[in-house]
Amino acid sequence: MAEGRLTTHVLDTAAGRPAAGLRIELWAVRADGSRDLLREATTNQDGRIDGPLLSGSSFSTGSYELVFHAGDYLRAAGHTLTDPAFLDIIPIRFGIADAAAHYHVPLLISPYGYSTYRGS
């Protein structure tokens, strides 16, 4: 049986490069909407996390939320932001329905927009 896993990466589309040094939190979301922090990580030079955010026995079906600290990254990368920043914290809530599948949740960011999708 295939082992499921969750991965992510972040690209800075305004600068045309990977978003290195961006802090990410992974939360499990309960049915009542409360959340449990599962992991914190920071992107590497390639805009990725070294290894899966979740895998093996810790990877299971359910609702999750990735919280990207985009404002901190954008400021550190030299982007000029308004005060307050238009985009600061970017939460992406998603569901995992197949514990044997690979779920890849990339983020493309700029100071005034972002997009995501289920990647491969």
Secondary structure, 3 states (H helix, E strand, C coil): CCCCEEECEEEECCCCEECCCCEEEEEEECCCCCEEEEEEEECCCCCECCCCCEEHHHCCCEEEEEEEEHHHHHHHCCCCCCCCCCCCEEEEEEEECCCCCEEECCEEEECCEEEECCEC
